[in-house]
Amino acid sequence: MILDLGSMYEAAPSGHLELCSEPLARNAGIAKISLKYPWVSAGDALLFLEGWEMAGQYARNTSDTLRKETAQSSTDDPAIATE
C-alpha cells in the first residue's frame, strides 16, 4: 500500500531542511493500526488519515477560539486592561 503522507522535510527557522514530524507520526499511526488490525486495506488507511486531518483541524480551530476568547476577555475586564 502506497499513500502520500505529506512532505518528509520542512524548512526550519534557520532556513535549513529538517525532517517533518507529521508524516512520520502518520506513518507510525498507520503501522500501529495495521498491527492491531492486519486486514487493514488502503481504503481503511485513507479513512485513518482523513480522521487525522479532521482531528488536526478541530485542534487548530479550538486553539484559535480559546486564544480569541482569552484576548476578548482581557480587553473586557478593566482590571486586566489597566495592568
mmCIF file of the N, C-alpha and C atoms, coordinates in Angstrom:
data_MODEL
# 
_entry.id   MODEL 
# 
loop_
_atom_site.group_PDB 
_atom_site.id 
_atom_site.type_symbol 
_atom_site.label_atom_id 
_atom_site.label_alt_id 
_atom_site.label_comp_id 
_atom_site.label_asym_id 
_atom_site.label_entity_id 
_atom_site.label_seq_id 
_atom_site.pdbx_PDB_ins_code 
_atom_site.Cartn_x 
_atom_site.Cartn_y 
_atom_site.Cartn_z 
_atom_site.occupancy 
_atom_site.B_iso_or_equiv 
_atom_site.pdbx_formal_charge 
_atom_site.auth_seq_id 
_atom_site.auth_comp_id 
_atom_site.auth_asym_id 
_atom_site.auth_atom_id 
_atom_site.pdbx_PDB_model_num 
ATOM 1   N N  . MET A 1 1  ? 0.853   -1.166 0.000  1.00 0.00 ? 1  MET A N  1 
ATOM 2   C CA . MET A 1 1  ? 0.000   0.000  0.000  1.00 0.00 ? 1  MET A CA 1 
ATOM 3   C C  . MET A 1 1  ? 0.904   1.237  0.000  1.00 0.00 ? 1  MET A C  1 
ATOM 4   N N  . ILE A 1 2  ? 0.663   2.160  -0.928 1.00 0.00 ? 2  ILE A N  1 
ATOM 5   C CA . ILE A 1 2  ? 1.423   3.404  -1.015 1.00 0.00 ? 2  ILE A CA 1 
ATOM 6   C C  . ILE A 1 2  ? 0.464   4.569  -0.823 1.00 0.00 ? 2  ILE A C  1 
ATOM 7   N N  . LEU A 1 3  ? 0.754   5.378  0.188  1.00 0.00 ? 3  LEU A N  1 
ATOM 8   C CA . LEU A 1 3  ? -0.069  6.549  0.488  1.00 0.00 ? 3  LEU A CA 1 
ATOM 9   C C  . LEU A 1 3  ? 0.822   7.771  0.570  1.00 0.00 ? 3  LEU A C  1 
ATOM 10  N N  . ASP A 1 4  ? 0.314   8.894  0.131  1.00 0.00 ? 4  ASP A N  1 
ATOM 11  C CA . ASP A 1 4  ? 1.035   10.155 0.261  1.00 0.00 ? 4  ASP A CA 1 
ATOM 12  C C  . ASP A 1 4  ? 0.798   10.673 1.673  1.00 0.00 ? 4  ASP A C  1 
ATOM 13  N N  . LEU A 1 5  ? 1.846   10.676 2.470  1.00 0.00 ? 5  LEU A N  1 
ATOM 14  C CA . LEU A 1 5  ? 1.733   11.112 3.864  1.00 0.00 ? 5  LEU A CA 1 
ATOM 15  C C  . LEU A 1 5  ? 2.164   12.553 4.045  1.00 0.00 ? 5  LEU A C  1 
ATOM 16  N N  . GLY A 1 6  ? 2.540   13.219 2.973  1.00 0.00 ? 6  GLY A N  1 
ATOM 17  C CA . GLY A 1 6  ? 2.979   14.604 3.063  1.00 0.00 ? 6  GLY A CA 1 
ATOM 18  C C  . GLY A 1 6  ? 4.480   14.710 2.887  1.00 0.00 ? 6  GLY A C  1 
ATOM 19  N N  . SER A 1 7  ? 4.949   15.921 2.879  1.00 0.00 ? 7  SER A N  1 
ATOM 20  C CA . SER A 1 7  ? 6.365   16.199 2.686  1.00 0.00 ? 7  SER A CA 1 
ATOM 21  C C  . SER A 1 7  ? 7.184   15.661 3.856  1.00 0.00 ? 7  SER A C  1 
ATOM 22  N N  . MET A 1 8  ? 8.287   15.015 3.559  1.00 0.00 ? 8  MET A N  1 
ATOM 23  C CA . MET A 1 8  ? 9.139   14.463 4.609  1.00 0.00 ? 8  MET A CA 1 
ATOM 24  C C  . MET A 1 8  ? 10.048  15.521 5.223  1.00 0.00 ? 8  MET A C  1 
ATOM 25  N N  . TYR A 1 9  ? 10.210  16.656 4.548  1.00 0.00 ? 9  TYR A N  1 
ATOM 26  C CA . TYR A 1 9  ? 11.086  17.711 5.047  1.00 0.00 ? 9  TYR A CA 1 
ATOM 27  C C  . TYR A 1 9  ? 10.340  19.032 5.079  1.00 0.00 ? 9  TYR A C  1 
ATOM 28  N N  . GLU A 1 10 ? 10.754  19.893 5.998  1.00 0.00 ? 10 GLU A N  1 
ATOM 29  C CA . GLU A 1 10 ? 10.199  21.229 6.080  1.00 0.00 ? 10 GLU A CA 1 
ATOM 30  C C  . GLU A 1 10 ? 11.339  22.196 6.386  1.00 0.00 ? 10 GLU A C  1 
ATOM 31  N N  . ALA A 1 11 ? 11.129  23.446 6.052  1.00 0.00 ? 11 ALA A N  1 
ATOM 32  C CA . ALA A 1 11 ? 12.154  24.455 6.304  1.00 0.00 ? 11 ALA A CA 1 
ATOM 33  C C  . ALA A 1 11 ? 12.141  24.845 7.777  1.00 0.00 ? 11 ALA A C  1 
ATOM 34  N N  . ALA A 1 12 ? 13.305  24.771 8.390  1.00 0.00 ? 12 ALA A N  1 
ATOM 35  C CA . ALA A 1 12 ? 13.456  25.204 9.779  1.00 0.00 ? 12 ALA A CA 1 
ATOM 36  C C  . ALA A 1 12 ? 13.571  26.727 9.795  1.00 0.00 ? 12 ALA A C  1 
ATOM 37  N N  . PRO A 1 13 ? 13.393  27.363 10.954 1.00 0.00 ? 13 PRO A N  1 
ATOM 38  C CA . PRO A 1 13 ? 13.554  28.819 11.033 1.00 0.00 ? 13 PRO A CA 1 
ATOM 39  C C  . PRO A 1 13 ? 14.920  29.297 10.516 1.00 0.00 ? 13 PRO A C  1 
ATOM 40  N N  . SER A 1 14 ? 15.915  28.422 10.615 1.00 0.00 ? 14 SER A N  1 
ATOM 41  C CA . SER A 1 14 ? 17.253  28.768 10.124 1.00 0.00 ? 14 SER A CA 1 
ATOM 42  C C  . SER A 1 14 ? 17.337  28.722 8.603  1.00 0.00 ? 14 SER A C  1 
ATOM 43  N N  . GLY A 1 15 ? 16.310  28.150 7.961  1.00 0.00 ? 15 GLY A N  1 
ATOM 44  C CA . GLY A 1 15 ? 16.311  28.012 6.510  1.00 0.00 ? 15 GLY A CA 1 
ATOM 45  C C  . GLY A 1 15 ? 16.768  26.644 6.036  1.00 0.00 ? 15 GLY A C  1 
ATOM 46  N N  . HIS A 1 16 ? 17.334  25.852 6.930  1.00 0.00 ? 16 HIS A N  1 
ATOM 47  C CA . HIS A 1 16 ? 17.770  24.502 6.585  1.00 0.00 ? 16 HIS A CA 1 
ATOM 48  C C  . HIS A 1 16 ? 16.568  23.556 6.597  1.00 0.00 ? 16 HIS A C  1 
ATOM 49  N N  . LEU A 1 17 ? 16.692  22.471 5.830  1.00 0.00 ? 17 LEU A N  1 
ATOM 50  C CA . LEU A 1 17 ? 15.629  21.466 5.823  1.00 0.00 ? 17 LEU A CA 1 
ATOM 51  C C  . LEU A 1 17 ? 15.804  20.527 7.001  1.00 0.00 ? 17 LEU A C  1 
ATOM 52  N N  . GLU A 1 18 ? 14.684  20.151 7.601  1.00 0.00 ? 18 GLU A N  1 
ATOM 53  C CA . GLU A 1 18 ? 14.695  19.169 8.677  1.00 0.00 ? 18 GLU A CA 1 
ATOM 54  C C  . GLU A 1 18 ? 13.529  18.223 8.476  1.00 0.00 ? 18 GLU A C  1 
ATOM 55  N N  . LEU A 1 19 ? 13.627  17.050 9.095  1.00 0.00 ? 19 LEU A N  1 
ATOM 56  C CA . LEU A 1 19 ? 12.538  16.081 8.985  1.00 0.00 ? 19 LEU A CA 1 
ATOM 57  C C  . LEU A 1 19 ? 11.255  16.669 9.554  1.00 0.00 ? 19 LEU A C  1 
ATOM 58  N N  . CYS A 1 20 ? 10.177  16.465 8.845  1.00 0.00 ? 20 CYS A N  1 
ATOM 59  C CA . CYS A 1 20 ? 8.859   16.922 9.282  1.00 0.00 ? 20 CYS A CA 1 
ATOM 60  C C  . CYS A 1 20 ? 8.242   15.812 10.132 1.00 0.00 ? 20 CYS A C  1 
ATOM 61  N N  . SER A 1 21 ? 7.811   16.142 11.324 1.00 0.00 ? 21 SER A N  1 
ATOM 62  C CA . SER A 1 21 ? 7.305   15.126 12.244 1.00 0.00 ? 21 SER A CA 1 
ATOM 63  C C  . SER A 1 21 ? 5.912   14.619 11.872 1.00 0.00 ? 21 SER A C  1 
ATOM 64  N N  . GLU A 1 22 ? 5.123   15.409 11.167 1.00 0.00 ? 22 GLU A N  1 
ATOM 65  C CA . GLU A 1 22 ? 3.748   14.999 10.885 1.00 0.00 ? 22 GLU A CA 1 
ATOM 66  C C  . GLU A 1 22 ? 3.652   13.743 10.016 1.00 0.00 ? 22 GLU A C  1 
ATOM 67  N N  . PRO A 1 23 ? 4.357   13.654 8.878  1.00 0.00 ? 23 PRO A N  1 
ATOM 68  C CA . PRO A 1 23 ? 4.248   12.408 8.100  1.00 0.00 ? 23 PRO A CA 1 
ATOM 69  C C  . PRO A 1 23 ? 4.824   11.201 8.851  1.00 0.00 ? 23 PRO A C  1 
ATOM 70  N N  . LEU A 1 24 ? 5.837   11.434 9.682  1.00 0.00 ? 24 LEU A N  1 
ATOM 71  C CA . LEU A 1 24 ? 6.388   10.330 10.478 1.00 0.00 ? 24 LEU A CA 1 
ATOM 72  C C  . LEU A 1 24 ? 5.342   9.830  11.473 1.00 0.00 ? 24 LEU A C  1 
ATOM 73  N N  . ALA A 1 25 ? 4.608   10.757 12.082 1.00 0.00 ? 25 ALA A N  1 
ATOM 74  C CA . ALA A 1 25 ? 3.554   10.377 13.031 1.00 0.00 ? 25 ALA A CA 1 
ATOM 75  C C  . ALA A 1 25 ? 2.411   9.669  12.300 1.00 0.00 ? 25 ALA A C  1 
ATOM 76  N N  . ARG A 1 26 ? 2.058   10.158 11.111 1.00 0.00 ? 26 ARG A N  1 
ATOM 77  C CA . ARG A 1 26 ? 1.004   9.493  10.323 1.00 0.00 ? 26 ARG A CA 1 
ATOM 78  C C  . ARG A 1 26 ? 1.409   8.063  10.008 1.00 0.00 ? 26 ARG A C  1 
ATOM 79  N N  . ASN A 1 27 ? 2.663   7.899  9.569  1.00 0.00 ? 27 ASN A N  1 
ATOM 80  C CA . ASN A 1 27 ? 3.175   6.579  9.220  1.00 0.00 ? 27 ASN A CA 1 
ATOM 81  C C  . ASN A 1 27 ? 3.156   5.659  10.442 1.00 0.00 ? 27 ASN A C  1 
ATOM 82  N N  . ALA A 1 28 ? 3.572   6.183  11.584 1.00 0.00 ? 28 ALA A N  1 
ATOM 83  C CA . ALA A 1 28 ? 3.563   5.386  12.815 1.00 0.00 ? 28 ALA A CA 1 
ATOM 84  C C  . ALA A 1 28 ? 2.136   4.989  13.189 1.00 0.00 ? 28 ALA A C  1 
ATOM 85  N N  . GLY A 1 29 ? 1.181   5.896  12.999 1.00 0.00 ? 29 GLY A N  1 
ATOM 86  C CA . GLY A 1 29 ? -0.215  5.589  13.298 1.00 0.00 ? 29 GLY A CA 1 
ATOM 87  C C  . GLY A 1 29 ? -0.757  4.497  12.405 1.00 0.00 ? 29 GLY A C  1 
ATOM 88  N N  . ILE A 1 30 ? -0.438  4.572  11.118 1.00 0.00 ? 30 ILE A N  1 
ATOM 89  C CA . ILE A 1 30 ? -0.890  3.533  10.182 1.00 0.00 ? 30 ILE A CA 1 
ATOM 90  C C  . ILE A 1 30 ? -0.233  2.201  10.522 1.00 0.00 ? 30 ILE A C  1 
ATOM 91  N N  . ALA A 1 31 ? 1.062   2.231  10.865 1.00 0.00 ? 31 ALA A N  1 
ATOM 92  C CA . ALA A 1 31 ? 1.750   0.988  11.236 1.00 0.00 ? 31 ALA A CA 1 
ATOM 93  C C  . ALA A 1 31 ? 1.114   0.380  12.484 1.00 0.00 ? 31 ALA A C  1 
ATOM 94  N N  . LYS A 1 32 ? 0.780   1.214  13.461 1.00 0.00 ? 32 LYS A N  1 
ATOM 95  C CA . LYS A 1 32 ? 0.187   0.713  14.704 1.00 0.00 ? 32 LYS A CA 1 
ATOM 96  C C  . LYS A 1 32 ? -1.187  0.103  14.451 1.00 0.00 ? 32 LYS A C  1 
ATOM 97  N N  . ILE A 1 33 ? -2.007  0.786  13.659 1.00 0.00 ? 33 ILE A N  1 
ATOM 98  C CA . ILE A 1 33 ? -3.348  0.272  13.386 1.00 0.00 ? 33 ILE A CA 1 
ATOM 99  C C  . ILE A 1 33 ? -3.273  -0.987 12.506 1.00 0.00 ? 33 ILE A C  1 
ATOM 100 N N  . SER A 1 34 ? -2.254  -1.050 11.628 1.00 0.00 ? 34 SER A N  1 
ATOM 101 C CA . SER A 1 34 ? -2.081  -2.241 10.786 1.00 0.00 ? 34 SER A CA 1 
ATOM 102 C C  . SER A 1 34 ? -1.661  -3.452 11.614 1.00 0.00 ? 34 SER A C  1 
ATOM 103 N N  . LEU A 1 35 ? -0.881  -3.223 12.680 1.00 0.00 ? 35 LEU A N  1 
ATOM 104 C CA . LEU A 1 35 ? -0.508  -4.333 13.561 1.00 0.00 ? 35 LEU A CA 1 
ATOM 105 C C  . LEU A 1 35 ? -1.711  -4.822 14.364 1.00 0.00 ? 35 LEU A C  1 
ATOM 106 N N  . LYS A 1 36 ? -2.519  -3.880 14.803 1.00 0.00 ? 36 LYS A N  1 
ATOM 107 C CA . LYS A 1 36 ? -3.691  -4.238 15.604 1.00 0.00 ? 36 LYS A CA 1 
ATOM 108 C C  . LYS A 1 36 ? -4.755  -4.913 14.739 1.00 0.00 ? 36 LYS A C  1 
ATOM 109 N N  . TYR A 1 37 ? -4.905  -4.430 13.505 1.00 0.00 ? 37 TYR A N  1 
ATOM 110 C CA . TYR A 1 37 ? -5.899  -4.961 12.562 1.00 0.00 ? 37 TYR A CA 1 
ATOM 111 C C  . TYR A 1 37 ? -5.191  -5.320 11.262 1.00 0.00 ? 37 TYR A C  1 
ATOM 112 N N  . PRO A 1 38 ? -4.632  -6.515 11.160 1.00 0.00 ? 38 PRO A N  1 
ATOM 113 C CA . PRO A 1 38 ? -3.824  -6.888 9.987  1.00 0.00 ? 38 PRO A CA 1 
ATOM 114 C C  . PRO A 1 38 ? -4.582  -6.849 8.657  1.00 0.00 ? 38 PRO A C  1 
ATOM 115 N N  . TRP A 1 39 ? -5.891  -6.842 8.682  1.00 0.00 ? 39 TRP A N  1 
ATOM 116 C CA . TRP A 1 39 ? -6.693  -6.832 7.452  1.00 0.00 ? 39 TRP A CA 1 
ATOM 117 C C  . TRP A 1 39 ? -6.932  -5.417 6.918  1.00 0.00 ? 39 TRP A C  1 
ATOM 118 N N  . VAL A 1 40 ? -6.303  -4.407 7.508  1.00 0.00 ? 40 VAL A N  1 
ATOM 119 C CA . VAL A 1 40 ? -6.491  -3.014 7.077  1.00 0.00 ? 40 VAL A CA 1 
ATOM 120 C C  . VAL A 1 40 ? -6.153  -2.871 5.588  1.00 0.00 ? 40 VAL A C  1 
ATOM 121 N N  . SER A 1 41 ? -7.049  -2.241 4.864  1.00 0.00 ? 41 SER A N  1 
ATOM 122 C CA . SER A 1 41 ? -6.837  -2.003 3.434  1.00 0.00 ? 41 SER A CA 1 
ATOM 123 C C  . SER A 1 41 ? -6.343  -0.575 3.217  1.00 0.00 ? 41 SER A C  1 
ATOM 124 N N  . ALA A 1 42 ? -6.002  -0.276 1.976  1.00 0.00 ? 42 ALA A N  1 
ATOM 125 C CA . ALA A 1 42 ? -5.591  1.091  1.637  1.00 0.00 ? 42 ALA A CA 1 
ATOM 126 C C  . ALA A 1 42 ? -6.741  2.064  1.905  1.00 0.00 ? 42 ALA A C  1 
ATOM 127 N N  . GLY A 1 43 ? -7.973  1.634  1.656  1.00 0.00 ? 43 GLY A N  1 
ATOM 128 C CA . GLY A 1 43 ? -9.136  2.481  1.933  1.00 0.00 ? 43 GLY A CA 1 
ATOM 129 C C  . GLY A 1 43 ? -9.279  2.768  3.416  1.00 0.00 ? 43 GLY A C  1 
ATOM 130 N N  . ASP A 1 44 ? -9.015  1.754  4.240  1.00 0.00 ? 44 ASP A N  1 
ATOM 131 C CA . ASP A 1 44 ? -9.061  1.952  5.692  1.00 0.00 ? 44 ASP A CA 1 
ATOM 132 C C  . ASP A 1 44 ? -7.999  2.961  6.128  1.00 0.00 ? 44 ASP A C  1 
ATOM 133 N N  . ALA A 1 45 ? -6.816  2.844  5.554  1.00 0.00 ? 45 ALA A N  1 
ATOM 134 C CA . ALA A 1 45 ? -5.731  3.768  5.890  1.00 0.00 ? 45 ALA A CA 1 
ATOM 135 C C  . ALA A 1 45 ? -6.087  5.188  5.464  1.00 0.00 ? 45 ALA A C  1 
ATOM 136 N N  . LEU A 1 46 ? -6.758  5.328  4.333  1.00 0.00 ? 46 LEU A N  1 
ATOM 137 C CA . LEU A 1 46 ? -7.193  6.660  3.902  1.00 0.00 ? 46 LEU A CA 1 
ATOM 138 C C  . LEU A 1 46 ? -8.207  7.239  4.886  1.00 0.00 ? 46 LEU A C  1 
ATOM 139 N N  . LEU A 1 47 ? -9.106  6.416  5.390  1.00 0.00 ? 47 LEU A N  1 
ATOM 140 C CA . LEU A 1 47 ? -10.060 6.881  6.403  1.00 0.00 ? 47 LEU A CA 1 
ATOM 141 C C  . LEU A 1 47 ? -9.323  7.297  7.680  1.00 0.00 ? 47 LEU A C  1 
ATOM 142 N N  . PHE A 1 48 ? -8.312  6.539  8.064  1.00 0.00 ? 48 PHE A N  1 
ATOM 143 C CA . PHE A 1 48 ? -7.490  6.893  9.215  1.00 0.00 ? 48 PHE A CA 1 
ATOM 144 C C  . PHE A 1 48 ? -6.858  8.267  9.003  1.00 0.00 ? 48 PHE A C  1 
ATOM 145 N N  . LEU A 1 49 ? -6.291  8.485  7.802  1.00 0.00 ? 49 LEU A N  1 
ATOM 146 C CA . LEU A 1 49 ? -5.659  9.777  7.504  1.00 0.00 ? 49 LEU A CA 1 
ATOM 147 C C  . LEU A 1 49 ? -6.681  10.906 7.474  1.00 0.00 ? 49 LEU A C  1 
ATOM 148 N N  . GLU A 1 50 ? -7.878  10.628 6.988  1.00 0.00 ? 50 GLU A N  1 
ATOM 149 C CA . GLU A 1 50 ? -8.937  11.640 6.977  1.00 0.00 ? 50 GLU A CA 1 
ATOM 150 C C  . GLU A 1 50 ? -9.295  12.035 8.414  1.00 0.00 ? 50 GLU A C  1 
ATOM 151 N N  . GLY A 1 51 ? -9.389  11.041 9.282  1.00 0.00 ? 51 GLY A N  1 
ATOM 152 C CA . GLY A 1 51 ? -9.639  11.322 10.691 1.00 0.00 ? 51 GLY A CA 1 
ATOM 153 C C  . GLY A 1 51 ? -8.510  12.128 11.313 1.00 0.00 ? 51 GLY A C  1 
ATOM 154 N N  . TRP A 1 52 ? -7.288  11.811 10.921 1.00 0.00 ? 52 TRP A N  1 
ATOM 155 C CA . TRP A 1 52 ? -6.113  12.549 11.401 1.00 0.00 ? 52 TRP A CA 1 
ATOM 156 C C  . TRP A 1 52 ? -6.245  14.031 11.013 1.00 0.00 ? 52 TRP A C  1 
ATOM 157 N N  . GLU A 1 53 ? -6.589  14.275 9.761  1.00 0.00 ? 53 GLU A N  1 
ATOM 158 C CA . GLU A 1 53 ? -6.735  15.653 9.272  1.00 0.00 ? 53 GLU A CA 1 
ATOM 159 C C  . GLU A 1 53 ? -7.874  16.377 9.992  1.00 0.00 ? 53 GLU A C  1 
ATOM 160 N N  . MET A 1 54 ? -8.994  15.681 10.182 1.00 0.00 ? 54 MET A N  1 
ATOM 161 C CA . MET A 1 54 ? -10.133 16.301 10.858 1.00 0.00 ? 54 MET A CA 1 
ATOM 162 C C  . MET A 1 54 ? -9.790  16.634 12.313 1.00 0.00 ? 54 MET A C  1 
ATOM 163 N N  . ALA A 1 55 ? -9.065  15.743 12.982 1.00 0.00 ? 55 ALA A N  1 
ATOM 164 C CA . ALA A 1 55 ? -8.660  15.999 14.369 1.00 0.00 ? 55 ALA A CA 1 
ATOM 165 C C  . ALA A 1 55 ? -7.711  17.198 14.440 1.00 0.00 ? 55 ALA A C  1 
ATOM 166 N N  . GLY A 1 56 ? -6.800  17.290 13.484 1.00 0.00 ? 56 GLY A N  1 
ATOM 167 C CA . GLY A 1 56 ? -5.879  18.424 13.453 1.00 0.00 ? 56 GLY A CA 1 
ATOM 168 C C  . GLY A 1 56 ? -6.609  19.740 13.223 1.00 0.00 ? 56 GLY A C  1 
ATOM 169 N N  . GLN A 1 57 ? -7.584  19.722 12.329 1.00 0.00 ? 57 GLN A N  1 
ATOM 170 C CA . GLN A 1 57 ? -8.372  20.928 12.062 1.00 0.00 ? 57 GLN A CA 1 
ATOM 171 C C  . GLN A 1 57 ? -9.173  21.329 13.291 1.00 0.00 ? 57 GLN A C  1 
ATOM 172 N N  . TYR A 1 58 ? -9.745  20.346 13.969 1.00 0.00 ? 58 TYR A N  1 
ATOM 173 C CA . TYR A 1 58 ? -10.504 20.616 15.194 1.00 0.00 ? 58 TYR A CA 1 
ATOM 174 C C  . TYR A 1 58 ? -9.594  21.244 16.253 1.00 0.00 ? 58 TYR A C  1 
ATOM 175 N N  . ALA A 1 59 ? -8.414  20.671 16.410 1.00 0.00 ? 59 ALA A N  1 
ATOM 176 C CA . ALA A 1 59 ? -7.467  21.195 17.407 1.00 0.00 ? 59 ALA A CA 1 
ATOM 177 C C  . ALA A 1 59 ? -7.061  22.631 17.069 1.00 0.00 ? 59 ALA A C  1 
ATOM 178 N N  . ARG A 1 60 ? -6.806  22.908 15.791 1.00 0.00 ? 60 ARG A N  1 
ATOM 179 C CA . ARG A 1 60 ? -6.436  24.276 15.391 1.00 0.00 ? 60 ARG A CA 1 
ATOM 180 C C  . ARG A 1 60 ? -7.590  25.242 15.633 1.00 0.00 ? 60 ARG A C  1 
ATOM 181 N N  . ASN A 1 61 ? -8.808  24.834 15.285 1.00 0.00 ? 61 ASN A N  1 
ATOM 182 C CA . ASN A 1 61 ? -9.977  25.695 15.496 1.00 0.00 ? 61 ASN A CA 1 
ATOM 183 C C  . ASN A 1 61 ? -10.221 25.952 16.975 1.00 0.00 ? 61 ASN A C  1 
ATOM 184 N N  . THR A 1 62 ? -10.097 24.903 17.786 1.00 0.00 ? 62 THR A N  1 
ATOM 185 C CA . THR A 1 62 ? -10.289 25.040 19.223 1.00 0.00 ? 62 THR A CA 1 
ATOM 186 C C  . THR A 1 62 ? -9.239  25.974 19.810 1.00 0.00 ? 62 THR A C  1 
ATOM 187 N N  . SER A 1 63 ? -8.007  25.804 19.384 1.00 0.00 ? 63 SER A N  1 
ATOM 188 C CA . SER A 1 63 ? -6.913  26.650 19.874 1.00 0.00 ? 63 SER A CA 1 
ATOM 189 C C  . SER A 1 63 ? -7.148  28.105 19.491 1.00 0.00 ? 63 SER A C  1 
ATOM 190 N N  . ASP A 1 64 ? -7.549  28.349 18.238 1.00 0.00 ? 64 ASP A N  1 
ATOM 191 C CA . ASP A 1 64 ? -7.829  29.717 17.777 1.00 0.00 ? 64 ASP A CA 1 
ATOM 192 C C  . ASP A 1 64 ? -8.982  30.328 18.558 1.00 0.00 ? 64 ASP A C  1 
ATOM 193 N N  . THR A 1 65 ? -10.038 29.541 18.796 1.00 0.00 ? 65 THR A N  1 
ATOM 194 C CA . THR A 1 65 ? -11.206 30.035 19.534 1.00 0.00 ? 65 THR A CA 1 
ATOM 195 C C  . THR A 1 65 ? -10.822 30.399 20.964 1.00 0.00 ? 65 THR A C  1 
ATOM 196 N N  . LEU A 1 66 ? -10.061 29.540 21.627 1.00 0.00 ? 66 LEU A N  1 
ATOM 197 C CA . LEU A 1 66 ? -9.637  29.818 23.002 1.00 0.00 ? 66 LEU A CA 1 
ATOM 198 C C  . LEU A 1 66 ? -8.759  31.061 23.059 1.00 0.00 ? 66 LEU A C  1 
ATOM 199 N N  . ARG A 1 67 ? -7.867  31.209 22.082 1.00 0.00 ? 67 ARG A N  1 
ATOM 200 C CA . ARG A 1 67 ? -6.984  32.372 22.034 1.00 0.00 ? 67 ARG A CA 1 
ATOM 201 C C  . ARG A 1 67 ? -7.803  33.649 21.853 1.00 0.00 ? 67 ARG A C  1 
ATOM 202 N N  . LYS A 1 68 ? -8.801  33.615 20.980 1.00 0.00 ? 68 LYS A N  1 
ATOM 203 C CA . LYS A 1 68 ? -9.650  34.785 20.741 1.00 0.00 ? 68 LYS A CA 1 
ATOM 204 C C  . LYS A 1 68 ? -10.481 35.108 21.973 1.00 0.00 ? 68 LYS A C  1 
ATOM 205 N N  . GLU A 1 69 ? -11.029 34.073 22.626 1.00 0.00 ? 69 GLU A N  1 
ATOM 206 C CA . GLU A 1 69 ? -11.834 34.296 23.828 1.00 0.00 ? 69 GLU A CA 1 
ATOM 207 C C  . GLU A 1 69 ? -10.977 34.887 24.949 1.00 0.00 ? 69 GLU A C  1 
ATOM 208 N N  . THR A 1 70 ? -9.757  34.411 25.092 1.00 0.00 ? 70 THR A N  1 
ATOM 209 C CA . THR A 1 70 ? -8.857  34.931 26.117 1.00 0.00 ? 70 THR A CA 1 
ATOM 210 C C  . THR A 1 70 ? -8.516  36.386 25.836 1.00 0.00 ? 70 THR A C  1 
ATOM 211 N N  . ALA A 1 71 ? -8.225  36.694 24.575 1.00 0.00 ? 71 ALA A N  1 
ATOM 212 C CA . ALA A 1 71 ? -7.909  38.071 24.205 1.00 0.00 ? 71 ALA A CA 1 
ATOM 213 C C  . ALA A 1 71 ? -9.113  38.971 24.426 1.00 0.00 ? 71 ALA A C  1 
ATOM 214 N N  . GLN A 1 72 ? -10.301 38.499 24.074 1.00 0.00 ? 72 GLN A N  1 
ATOM 215 C CA . GLN A 1 72 ? -11.521 39.290 24.240 1.00 0.00 ? 72 GLN A CA 1 
ATOM 216 C C  . GLN A 1 72 ? -11.809 39.532 25.714 1.00 0.00 ? 72 GLN A C  1 
ATOM 217 N N  . SER A 1 73 ? -11.665 38.494 26.556 1.00 0.00 ? 73 SER A N  1 
ATOM 218 C CA . SER A 1 73 ? -11.964 38.660 27.976 1.00 0.00 ? 73 SER A CA 1 
ATOM 219 C C  . SER A 1 73 ? -10.965 39.593 28.642 1.00 0.00 ? 73 SER A C  1 
ATOM 220 N N  . SER A 1 74 ? -9.737  39.633 28.167 1.00 0.00 ? 74 SER A N  1 
ATOM 221 C CA . SER A 1 74 ? -8.755  40.535 28.772 1.00 0.00 ? 74 SER A CA 1 
ATOM 222 C C  . SER A 1 74 ? -9.037  41.985 28.392 1.00 0.00 ? 74 SER A C  1 
ATOM 223 N N  . THR A 1 75 ? -9.639  42.237 27.243 1.00 0.00 ? 75 THR A N  1 
ATOM 224 C CA . THR A 1 75 ? -9.990  43.614 26.870 1.00 0.00 ? 75 THR A CA 1 
ATOM 225 C C  . THR A 1 75 ? -11.310 44.033 27.494 1.00 0.00 ? 75 THR A C  1 
ATOM 226 N N  . ASP A 1 76 ? -12.166 43.056 27.871 1.00 0.00 ? 76 ASP A N  1 
ATOM 227 C CA . ASP A 1 76 ? -13.450 43.364 28.507 1.00 0.00 ? 76 ASP A CA 1 
ATOM 228 C C  . ASP A 1 76 ? -13.295 43.675 29.994 1.00 0.00 ? 76 ASP A C  1 
ATOM 229 N N  . ASP A 1 77 ? -12.247 43.175 30.622 1.00 0.00 ? 77 ASP A N  1 
ATOM 230 C CA . ASP A 1 77 ? -12.047 43.342 32.053 1.00 0.00 ? 77 ASP A CA 1 
ATOM 231 C C  . ASP A 1 77 ? -11.153 44.559 32.309 1.00 0.00 ? 77 ASP A C  1 
ATOM 232 N N  . PRO A 1 78 ? -11.704 45.640 32.845 1.00 0.00 ? 78 PRO A N  1 
ATOM 233 C CA . PRO A 1 78 ? -10.910 46.856 33.057 1.00 0.00 ? 78 PRO A CA 1 
ATOM 234 C C  . PRO A 1 78 ? -9.698  46.620 33.971 1.00 0.00 ? 78 PRO A C  1 
ATOM 235 N N  . ALA A 1 79 ? -9.816  45.707 34.922 1.00 0.00 ? 79 ALA A N  1 
ATOM 236 C CA . ALA A 1 79 ? -8.703  45.442 35.825 1.00 0.00 ? 79 ALA A CA 1 
ATOM 237 C C  . ALA A 1 79 ? -7.518  44.831 35.050 1.00 0.00 ? 79 ALA A C  1 
ATOM 238 N N  . ILE A 1 80 ? -7.805  43.974 34.086 1.00 0.00 ? 80 ILE A N  1 
ATOM 239 C CA . ILE A 1 80 ? -6.761  43.367 33.285 1.00 0.00 ? 80 ILE A CA 1 
ATOM 240 C C  . ILE A 1 80 ? -6.218  44.372 32.280 1.00 0.00 ? 80 ILE A C  1 
ATOM 241 N N  . ALA A 1 81 ? -7.088  45.143 31.690 1.00 0.00 ? 81 ALA A N  1 
ATOM 242 C CA . ALA A 1 81 ? -6.689  46.087 30.653 1.00 0.00 ? 81 ALA A CA 1 
ATOM 243 C C  . ALA A 1 81 ? -5.741  47.164 31.190 1.00 0.00 ? 81 ALA A C  1 
ATOM 244 N N  . THR A 1 82 ? -5.848  47.524 32.475 1.00 0.00 ? 82 THR A N  1 
ATOM 245 C CA . THR A 1 82 ? -5.020  48.593 33.020 1.00 0.00 ? 82 THR A CA 1 
ATOM 246 C C  . THR A 1 82 ? -3.682  48.089 33.523 1.00 0.00 ? 82 THR A C  1 
ATOM 247 N N  . GLU A 1 83 ? -3.517  46.763 33.631 1.00 0.00 ? 83 GLU A N  1 
ATOM 248 C CA . GLU A 1 83 ? -2.254  46.232 34.153 1.00 0.00 ? 83 GLU A CA 1 
ATOM 249 C C  . GLU A 1 83 ? -1.156  46.301 33.136 1.00 0.00 ? 83 GLU A C  1 
# 
